[in-house]
Amino acid sequence: MQRPIRIKLLYFAGVRDRLGSAGEELDLPADVERVADLARYLVVAKPALEGVLSSVRFAVGEEFVEPERRLAPGDVVALIPPVSGG
């Protein structure tokens, strides 16, 4: 039996505002193995993110990653929405 993967999530800008939190630790279900799986899981687990994650970039260990990137125990995953400057 595969143990759940525990990761740390960091929320920035609009994602942080929608969730009212800067981040959390999360035990992922066994079927969440990649960043793309995580995005699908988060929309269900956190309905406030619906319609937002399509424009969010994911970073693992301070590097932007592709949706196919596998998650590992202890990963720090940042959700970074587009920001506008002025």
C-alpha positions in Angstrom: 0.0 0.0 0.0 1.4 3.4 -1.0 1.6 6.0 1.7 0.2 9.4 1.0 2.6 12.1 -0.1 2.8 15.1 2.2 3.7 18.3 0.5 3.7 22.0 1.5 1.6 24.4 -0.5 2.4 28.1 -0.8 -0.4 30.4 -2.0 0.4 33.8 -3.6 -1.5 36.9 -4.6 -5.1 36.1 -5.8 -4.9 32.5 -4.8 -4.0 33.5 -1.2 -6.8 36.0 -1.2 -9.4 33.5 -2.4 -8.3 30.9 0.2 -7.6 33.3 3.0 -4.3 31.5 3.7 -0.7 31.8 2.7 -0.3 28.0 2.6 -0.7 24.7 4.2 0.7 21.2 4.5 -1.4 18.6 2.7 -1.4 14.8 2.5 -2.2 13.9 -1.1 -4.4 10.9 -2.0 -2.6 8.1 -3.7 -3.9 9.0 -7.2 -2.4 12.5 -7.0 1.1 11.8 -8.4 1.8 14.8 -10.7 1.3 18.5 -10.7 -1.6 18.1 -13.2 -3.3 15.7 -10.7 -2.7 18.2 -7.9 -4.5 21.0 -9.9 -7.5 18.7 -10.5 -7.6 17.7 -6.9 -7.4 21.3 -5.6 -10.4 22.4 -7.7 -12.5 19.7 -6.0 -11.0 20.1 -2.5 -11.0 23.9 -2.6 -14.0 25.1 -4.7 -12.9 28.8 -4.3 -10.1 27.9 -6.9 -12.5 26.9 -9.6 -11.8 28.9 -12.8 -8.6 30.2 -11.4 -6.1 27.4 -11.7 -6.0 27.5 -15.5 -3.9 30.6 -15.3 -1.9 29.7 -12.3 1.7 28.6 -12.6 3.1 25.9 -10.4 6.6 26.0 -9.0 8.3 23.2 -7.1 11.5 24.0 -5.2 11.4 27.6 -6.5 11.4 26.5 -10.2 8.4 26.6 -12.5 7.4 23.1 -13.6 5.3 21.4 -16.2 2.1 19.6 -15.4 3.8 16.2 -15.9 6.3 16.8 -13.1 6.0 14.1 -10.5 5.5 15.1 -6.9 7.6 13.7 -4.1 7.3 13.7 -0.3 8.4 17.0 1.2 8.0 19.0 -2.1 7.2 22.7 -1.6 4.7 23.6 -4.3 3.9 27.3 -4.9 0.7 28.4 -6.8 1.6 31.7 -8.5 -1.2 33.5 -10.4 -0.4 36.1 -13.0 0.2 39.5 -11.5 -0.1 42.9 -13.0 2.3 45.7 -12.2 2.3 49.3 -12.4 
